[in-house]
Amino acid sequence: MENVATKKKTILRIGKQSISDQEIYKYVYKGMPFQAKFSRRVDEAFLREHTLDKRLIYHPFWVAKVLVIAERPPFPPRKLPNVIFVDGVSGYRGVFSKVPPIQKEEVDSGEIVPLKIASQNEAKRFVKDVQEKQINRSYILKKPLHELKNLQLVYLPLWKINITSEPVTDTLYINANTGEIEKHLQQQWKN
């Protein structure tokens, strides 16, 4: 019988480079609460020693490339590209400030977080919500038209780190591209 955890799957990954195993603790330390940093014994080596589990996971996001078409007679319509993201687990959504690089990557299927928003039709409802409640809000008089150009499922690489010690007991999710601790996204997953 074949082990599901070892099956390979080709995904579209957000970002190009990953923070290495060795660099990760610099970002973990940076994201620690002040009280933990205040303890003189808590440093990168302490965090490394008290890590129970550390693994790279791939979190699903739907990414939509849309064109916002603002009519402005007698001038030609203004066309603005936007990139909307929808968290494939919580439904948290918004607009990317810039288009992230996306590349194909082969990963173990056990490293992929299961989807809750599994179909494109479900994701389109969330994209429409962003268009109506976030993008349209900046247009006072006539609301723009929206043209969906592309909707695809992509994955954000995250380091999931479980640390257990006296001053620090926490599970952290760190963006493997930037090193940022994803506290806001983590709160969305709990709700």
N, C-alpha and C positions, 0 to 999 in steps of 0.2 A: 504494500500500500504506500502511495506517495505522500510525503509530508507537505502539507499546504504551506507551511512557513518558509520552505525553501524554494517555492516556485518563483520564478522571475517574471516581472511584469514591466513593460515599457510604459513610462509615464511622461507627461510634460511637466517639467520642473521650473519653478520660478527661481531665477537667479542663476549665476554661473559658478561661483566659487563657494566653497564651504569653509567654515572655521574649523581648524583642525582639532583633534583630540587634546592636544597640548595647550592650545590657545584658549579653549573653552573656559577654563577656570578663572582666567583674567576677567571675562565677562560675568561669570557667576559672582565673583567677589564684588564687582562693580554694582551688581544688582541687589546685593544683600541689604537688609534694613540697617539703619544707622546703629541700632543697639548691638547687632551682631558684629559690625565692623569695630565698634568701640572696645570689644573684647580683644585684648592683645594676642590671644592665642589663635584667633580666627584669621587665617591668611589663605592663600591659594593652596598651599600644601595641606593645611588642615581640611579644607573643603574636599580636596582630592582623596584624602584618607577616609573621610566620613561619607563618601558617595556610595550608596547602596546599589544604584542602578543608573547607567548612563547609556542612552541609545539615540540614534538618529531616526526620527520618524518623519513621515510625509503627510502633511495635513491638506485635505482637499479644499479647493476654492474654484468657484465658477468665475471665469473672467469673460466679460462681454465688451467687445469693441463696438461703440455706437457713434453715430453721427448726429449731432444736434443741429437742426436746420431752423434758423431764425429768419422769418419773413420780415422784410423791411422795405416795403414799397416806397418810392419808385426805384430803389436800389436793388441789386440782385441779392438773393438770400445769403446770409452768412452761415457758413458750414464749419462747425467746430467738432473735432474728434474728441471723444472721451473714452476712458476705460473704467468700467464698473466692476467691482468685485463682490462676490457673495460667498461667505463662509459656508462650505458644504456640510458642516455639522450643526452650527447654531443658527444660521440664517443672518448673522451679522453682515451688514452690507454698507458700501460706500463707494466713493470715487477715488481712484488712484491719482496721485498728483503727476506721475509720469508713467510711461509704459514700461513695465518691468521686462527684462530679458527672459525669454522662455526657451528651454532646450529639452531635447529628448534625453531620457536617462533610464537605464535598466536597474530596478531595485527588487529586493525580496518582497513578495506580497504581504508578508507578516509585518513589514515596516509601515504599511499604508493604513492610515486611520480610516475606518469604515464611514461611508457617506450616509447622511440622513436625508439630504436633498439630492435624490438619486437621478432625477430625470431633467432633461433640458426644459421641459414645460414648467416644472416646479421652479427652476432657476429663473426662467423668464418672468414669472410673477414677481420675484424679488427685484429683478432688473427694472421692471416697470415701476415698482414702488420707489426706487432710487430716482428714476427719471421724473416722476410726479412730485415727490416730496423733497428732493434735494436739488436737482438741476433746475426744474421749473420755478423754484422759489426765487431764483435770481432774475427772472423775467417778470417785470411788473405788469405790463399790459397784455400783450398777446403771447400766449405760451408757444414754445417752439415745437416743431415736429421732431420725432425721434426715429432714426433708422438703425435697426440692429444689423450690424455687418457680420459679426462673428461671436459665437458663444462656445467656449470650450472649458473642459475640466482640466485644471492644472493643480500642482501640488507644491506647497511651501515646505522646505526642509526645516525641521525644528529639532534641536537637541532637547530631549526629555531627561532631566536629571533629578534623582531622588537623593536628598541629603538628610541624614539623621545623626544628630549630635545634641549635646545639651543646649548650646545657645542657638542652634539652627536646625529646624526640622521643616523641610519644605520640598515641594515638587516644583521645579522651575522648567519653563519652556523658553528656550532661547532660539531666536531666529538664526539659522545656520548661515545665512548670507551676511547679515549685518552685525550680529552679536547682541542685538536688543533683546531684553527680556519682554516676552509677550504677556504681560499681566492683564491687559485689557481683553485680549482674546481669550485668555484662560478664564476670566470672569464670565465671558459670554458662554463658554462651554459648560459652566456649572449651572447656568440658568436654564 
